[in-house]
Amino acid sequence: MAMKRTLLELTQDILTSLDGDEVTAIADTTESASVAAIIRQCFYELAANWKLPEHFALFELTETSTSSPTIMTKPTDVITIDWIKYDNKLTADTPTDYREVKFVDRKWLLEAGLALDTTDTNNIATFNYTIGSDIFPFPHYKTQWPRFYSTYNDGTIFFDGYYSAEDTFLRKTKTMCYGLKESSWSHTDSAVPSLDHKLSNLLFQTAKAQCFQELKQVENPQAEKKSRRALLTLTKEKNDINNGNKGAYWDTEKLPNYGRR
């Protein structure tokens, strides 16, 4: 198993292969700084290409206000949202009661809202919402928990209703979501890239091969071979938690079987 290394250790190991100077910090020399920058570049490329399970997380949505009670927004560090749950617990209840809110087509949800009987003020309310320089009405239920949601711009999320007897608008602390978050990078000597052991090896081999190409202007067949081997291993064995062949990357039970019968 490949050990995880700090950014300084990765830089030192690559410099050794390059016959570079010894350093005790990534900023010691122009060459070491360049190597560290290439490692960072390769890290972001891996993160973008693989949608790494270690970068998926639980998070809460961002609430708005009473002027837009059924609208919430995606946090700025979130890339994708796989699902949303909302706590339907009443104040008098003890346990939480998270229920999944179903994603639906934006046109369907907008049309369903506009079809509500706004004269039924006991159950239905409306607010006007500004998008750009235009203002649109958003009729919604005010006596039930949110059941459906959609988005018109991949960042602003609107729901079909909220329970006004409990809250004056949908609350951040009552949401539970799951999705892909932005990869974090700390460009310091002691920082350890947030990758598992297989991807850490791929990062090292890929960065080393790129350093030879960019800094030495030569190919390193051995480094490129190891990079390809690490990529092949990753493709076959990425899931660390397999759960009956159902991993974070793919369900191997659903993969085609091209073997002979």
C-alpha positions as a printed NumPy array, in Angstrom:
array([[  0.   ,   0.   ,   0.   ],
       [  1.372,   3.398,  -1.005],
       [  1.943,   5.635,   1.984],
       [  0.448,   9.104,   1.878],
       [  3.114,  11.778,   1.653],
       [  3.164,  15.449,   2.433],
       [  3.564,  17.972,  -0.359],
       [  7.178,  18.488,   0.722],
       [  7.897,  14.742,   0.634],
       [  6.325,  14.419,  -2.821],
       [  8.392,  17.366,  -4.015],
       [ 11.616,  15.947,  -2.522],
       [ 11.036,  12.509,  -4.072],
       [ 10.413,  13.991,  -7.498],
       [ 13.452,  16.263,  -7.198],
       [ 15.563,  13.196,  -6.415],
       [ 14.397,  11.589,  -9.67 ],
       [ 15.16 ,  14.829, -11.493],
       [ 18.653,  15.   ,  -9.941],
       [ 17.588,  18.316,  -8.453],
       [ 18.944,  20.075,  -5.394],
       [ 17.997,  18.905,  -1.928],
       [ 15.419,  21.131,  -0.262],
       [ 13.793,  21.42 ,   3.141],
       [ 10.807,  23.462,   1.936],
       [  8.83 ,  23.57 ,  -1.288],
       [  9.788,  27.235,  -1.789],
       [ 13.536,  26.718,  -1.326],
       [ 14.372,  26.818,  -5.035],
       [ 12.694,  27.782,  -8.28 ],
       [ 12.739,  24.119,  -9.285],
       [ 11.131,  22.893,  -6.056],
       [  8.42 ,  25.552,  -6.341],
       [  7.753,  24.458,  -9.909],
       [  7.503,  20.809,  -8.875],
       [  5.048,  21.662,  -6.099],
       [  2.953,  23.693,  -8.558],
       [  2.847,  20.76 , -10.98 ],
       [  1.75 ,  18.447,  -8.154],
       [ -1.086,  20.861,  -7.355],
       [ -2.109,  20.998, -11.017],
       [ -2.174,  17.191, -11.247],
       [ -4.214,  17.002,  -8.04 ],
       [ -6.95 ,  19.245,  -9.439],
       [ -6.963,  17.304, -12.713],
       [ -7.454,  14.03 , -10.824],
       [-10.191,  15.527,  -8.674],
       [-12.032,  16.905, -11.719],
       [-11.768,  13.715, -13.763],
       [-12.667,  11.171, -11.085],
       [-15.356,  12.749,  -8.849],
       [-13.572,  11.184,  -5.932],
       [-15.675,   9.523,  -3.206],
       [-13.464,  11.123,  -0.566],
       [-14.677,  14.523,  -1.815],
       [-18.367,  13.665,  -1.394],
       [-19.913,  14.78 ,   1.879],
       [-23.038,  15.637,   3.822],
       [-23.871,  19.34 ,   3.995],
       [-26.701,  21.816,   4.552],
       [-28.267,  24.212,   2.073],
       [-28.059,  27.976,   2.476],
       [-31.299,  29.536,   3.663],
       [-32.708,  32.812,   2.357],
       [-35.36 ,  34.782,   4.292],
       [-39.056,  35.316,   4.942],
       [-39.303,  37.241,   1.668],
       [-38.549,  34.009,  -0.27 ],
       [-39.599,  31.244,   2.161],
       [-39.435,  28.293,  -0.247],
       [-36.121,  29.19 ,  -1.886],
       [-32.69 ,  28.013,  -0.762],
       [-29.304,  28.06 ,  -2.468],
       [-26.474,  25.631,  -3.045],
       [-23.412,  26.392,  -0.872],
       [-20.548,  27.915,  -2.843],
       [-18.206,  24.983,  -2.138],
       [-20.691,  22.362,  -3.398],
       [-20.41 ,  21.103,  -6.986],
       [-23.296,  18.633,  -7.229],
       [-26.269,  17.625,  -5.093],
       [-27.284,  13.956,  -5.174],
       [-30.172,  14.189,  -2.735],
       [-31.892,  16.482,  -0.23 ],
       [-33.689,  15.584,   2.992],
       [-35.702,  17.948,   5.191],
       [-36.458,  17.497,   8.878],
       [-40.237,  17.253,   9.326],
       [-39.965,  17.209,  13.113],
       [-42.461,  19.296,  15.031],
       [-41.225,  21.391,  17.935],
       [-43.013,  19.131,  20.404],
       [-41.411,  15.995,  18.932],
       [-38.162,  14.544,  20.247],
       [-36.607,  12.556,  17.373],
       [-35.67 ,  14.1  ,  14.057],
       [-37.775,  13.133,  11.067],
       [-35.741,  13.619,   7.92 ],
       [-37.741,  12.918,   4.765],
       [-36.285,  12.864,   1.282],
       [-37.46 ,  15.695,  -0.975],
       [-37.921,  14.532,  -4.557],
       [-36.198,  16.312,  -7.427],
       [-38.571,  17.087, -10.317],
       [-38.441,  18.895, -13.632],
       [-38.379,  22.672, -13.183],
       [-41.214,  23.273, -15.651],
       [-43.448,  20.751, -13.878],
       [-42.828,  22.313, -10.471],
       [-43.334,  25.881, -11.702],
       [-46.564,  24.932, -13.468],
       [-47.8  ,  23.029, -10.403],
       [-47.202,  26.124,  -8.288],
       [-48.902,  28.478, -10.727],
       [-51.922,  26.145, -10.805],
       [-52.516,  26.498,  -7.039],
       [-55.641,  28.259,  -5.857],
       [-54.171,  31.439,  -4.386],
       [-57.587,  32.418,  -3.007],
       [-57.163,  29.606,  -0.465],
       [-55.155,  31.79 ,   1.879],
       [-55.368,  29.242,   4.689],
       [-53.133,  26.85 ,   2.776],
       [-51.564,  28.763,  -0.114],
       [-49.299,  31.811,  -0.136],
       [-47.385,  33.694,  -2.829],
       [-44.224,  35.766,  -2.879],
       [-42.613,  37.696,  -5.713],
       [-39.029,  36.772,  -6.545],
       [-36.609,  38.863,  -8.574],
       [-34.459,  37.105, -11.165],
       [-32.189,  39.571, -12.92 ],
       [-34.395,  42.575, -13.583],
       [-37.622,  40.561, -13.77 ],
       [-40.101,  39.689, -11.036],
       [-41.992,  36.381, -10.908],
       [-44.702,  35.047,  -8.57 ],
       [-43.997,  31.843,  -6.639],
       [-47.256,  30.375,  -5.25 ],
       [-46.615,  27.584,  -2.721],
       [-48.072,  25.52 ,   0.081],
       [-47.646,  27.007,   3.531],
       [-49.203,  24.174,   5.537],
       [-47.039,  21.227,   4.526],
       [-43.415,  20.196,   4.555],
       [-41.48 ,  20.414,   1.274],
       [-42.036,  17.386,  -0.955],
       [-40.515,  18.465,  -4.285],
       [-37.679,  20.718,  -5.429],
       [-36.042,  21.891,  -8.623],
       [-33.68 ,  24.609,  -9.872],
       [-33.735,  27.115, -12.699],
       [-30.021,  27.945, -12.731],
       [-28.24 ,  25.003, -11.053],
       [-27.634,  27.047,  -7.923],
       [-30.951,  28.416,  -6.687],
       [-33.285,  25.709,  -5.373],
       [-37.026,  26.217,  -5.064],
       [-39.421,  23.943,  -3.182],
       [-43.163,  23.385,  -3.362],
       [-43.87 ,  24.575,   0.17 ],
       [-42.953,  24.912,   3.833],
       [-44.739,  24.39 ,   7.148],
       [-45.48 ,  27.901,   8.393],
       [-46.751,  26.65 ,  11.77 ],
       [-43.111,  25.726,  12.54 ],
       [-40.978,  28.194,  10.586],
       [-41.311,  31.419,   8.655],
       [-39.102,  30.026,   5.873],
       [-37.104,  26.882,   5.046],
       [-34.223,  26.521,   7.472],
       [-30.605,  25.619,   6.799],
       [-30.343,  23.526,   9.973],
       [-33.253,  21.329,   8.889],
       [-31.661,  20.255,   5.616],
       [-29.405,  17.262,   5.097],
       [-27.858,  16.902,   1.65 ],
       [-25.265,  14.725,  -0.019],
       [-23.084,  15.544,  -2.985],
       [-19.687,  16.439,  -4.386],
       [-17.8  ,  19.3  ,  -2.753],
       [-14.882,  21.259,  -4.128],
       [-11.484,  19.714,  -3.555],
       [ -9.441,  21.552,  -0.983],
       [ -5.728,  22.156,  -1.442],
       [ -3.253,  23.516,   1.075],
       [ -0.035,  24.624,  -0.594],
       [  2.203,  24.11 ,   2.434],
       [  5.101,  21.79 ,   3.267],
       [  3.143,  19.656,   5.742],
       [ -0.083,  19.415,   3.729],
       [ -1.188,  15.921,   2.696],
       [ -3.311,  15.85 ,  -0.493],
       [ -6.814,  14.585,   0.297],
       [ -6.588,  11.421,  -1.77 ],
       [ -6.741,   7.768,  -0.825],
       [ -3.644,   5.588,  -1.091],
       [ -4.314,   4.479,  -4.692],
       [ -4.879,   7.995,  -5.943],
       [ -1.887,   9.258,  -3.953],
       [  0.297,   6.884,  -5.96 ],
       [ -1.316,   7.998,  -9.22 ],
       [ -0.763,  11.641,  -8.261],
       [  2.931,  11.019,  -7.595],
       [  3.561,   9.064, -10.786],
       [  1.606,  11.501, -12.96 ],
       [  3.303,  14.538, -11.444],
       [  6.734,  12.968, -11.821],
       [  6.147,  12.217, -15.499],
       [  4.901,  15.762, -16.088],
       [  7.877,  17.257, -14.247],
       [ 10.276,  15.421, -16.55 ],
       [  8.383,  16.724, -19.576],
       [  8.089,  20.333, -18.429],
       [ 11.254,  20.89 , -16.393],
       [ 13.743,  18.582, -18.099],
       [ 12.187,  18.632, -21.57 ],
       [ 12.613,  14.857, -21.762],
       [ 10.372,  11.839, -21.492],
       [ 10.622,   9.439, -18.562],
       [  9.326,   6.093, -19.868],
       [  9.589,   4.469, -16.438],
       [  7.529,   7.203, -14.757],
       [  4.95 ,   7.125, -17.549],
       [  4.734,   3.339, -17.305],
       [  4.167,   3.535, -13.554],
       [  1.547,   6.237, -14.082],
       [ -0.337,   4.042, -16.557],
       [ -0.067,   1.077, -14.183],
       [ -1.404,   3.162, -11.278],
       [ -4.301,   4.353, -13.457],
       [ -5.125,   0.771, -14.46 ],
       [ -5.054,  -0.359, -10.838],
       [ -7.272,   2.543,  -9.854],
       [ -9.765,   1.739, -12.612],
       [-10.07 ,  -1.848, -11.424],
       [ -9.906,  -1.373,  -7.67 ],
       [-11.025,   2.173,  -6.828],
       [-13.774,   1.274,  -4.367],
       [-12.279,   0.998,  -0.885],
       [-15.635,   0.057,   0.649],
       [-17.168,  -2.478,  -1.69 ],
       [-20.454,  -3.269,   0.088],
       [-21.303,  -6.338,  -1.941],
       [-19.759,  -5.033,  -5.182],
       [-21.698,  -1.781,  -4.866],
       [-19.019,   0.848,  -4.467],
       [-18.917,   4.611,  -4.699],
       [-17.745,   4.512,  -8.328],
       [-19.821,   1.763,  -9.835],
       [-21.894,  -1.337,  -9.091],
       [-19.816,  -4.218, -10.432],
       [-22.916,  -6.42 , -10.499],
       [-24.26 ,  -4.175, -13.27 ],
       [-21.116,  -4.155, -15.369],
       [-21.352,  -6.199, -18.596],
       [-19.89 ,  -9.705, -18.486],
       [-17.99 , -10.413, -21.669],
       [-16.744, -13.805, -20.516],
       [-17.652, -17.021, -22.311],
       [-20.551, -19.069, -21.022]])
